[in-house]
Amino acid sequence: MIEDTEQDGSKFFLSEIRAIEEYLVVTFGLLSQGVKNLAVSSQYVNQIFDVFEAYADISGFKITTSQTLGADIDGLTKTPDECKDRDQFYIAQHILNMNKVLNDYIKYFLQKQDQILAKSQSSYYFGDSVTYADLALYTIYFSIKSENFAFEFDSPSYPHINKLI
């Protein structure tokens, strides 16, 4: 949540993360210049958030399952082959499948984004300074790195992404 106090003392509130980000991006001048660059930047940011949503789906499933069945159940703590109970096997298998989808999507995403950044004269998406798209890419990197999903980001296969990060 963000609360901003205007000069006249009135308060402005936002509570949705994307709205807060967009408000801050405009406030601090981090938009790319020109209507076409703005549209392309929005496209990149949405693609970046697709990665985050796939990651959030896994986290959400684990949290919900943990709250419903307990944090130490086999389906959350073991591989499918290690689970003796059928229900636990399916939980573990579902997590494994979601992780594979996320990892495959991250690889595809990084290939495309590295190709885009390769065309840049700088290490940024637009111009020679940080914009919303650059911050969004770093944010997803930082978020999924904390959960050990960023190993693909760190790959030497994506030199332009590594340079931006």
Residue, then its C-alpha position, 0 to 999 in steps of 0.5 A: m500500500i502507498e499513501d502520498t500526501e499532497q501539498d494541500g494536505s489531502k491523502f492519496f492511497l493505492s493498494e494494488i502493486r501494478a498501480i503502485e508501480e505505475y504511479l512510482v514510475v511516472t513520479f520518478g520519470l522512469l517511463s520510456q520516451g515516445v508513445k511507441n516505446l511506451a507501448v513496447s515497454s508495457q508489452y515487455v513489463n506484461q511478459i515479465f509479469d507472466v513469469f512472476e504469475a507462473y512463479a506465484d501459482i507455484s507458491g500459492f499452491k504450496i501455501t494453500t496445500s501447507q495450510t490445508l494439510g500441514a507444512d511437513i506432508d510428503g507431497l511438499t517435502k519429497t519427490p513424487d517417487e519418495c511419496k508412499d501415499r497416492d494423494q501425496f504423490y499427486i501433490a508432489q507431481h503437481i509441484l514438479n509439473m508446475n516447476k517444469v512449466l515455469n522453467d521452460y517458460i523462463k528459458y523461452f522468455l530469457q531467450k527472447q528478452d536477451q535477443i531484444l537487449a542484444k539490439s540495444q546500444s546500452s544495456y537497457y531496454f530503452g535509451d541509456s538509463v533505467t526504465y520501468a521495463d529494466l526495473a521489472l526484469y530486475t524485480i522478477y530476477f530478484s524475486i525468483k532468485s530468493e526461491n532458487f528459480a533464477f539459475e537460468f537467469d544466471s546462465p552465460s547463455y543470456p549475456h545481455i540480461n546478465k549485463l542489465i541485471 
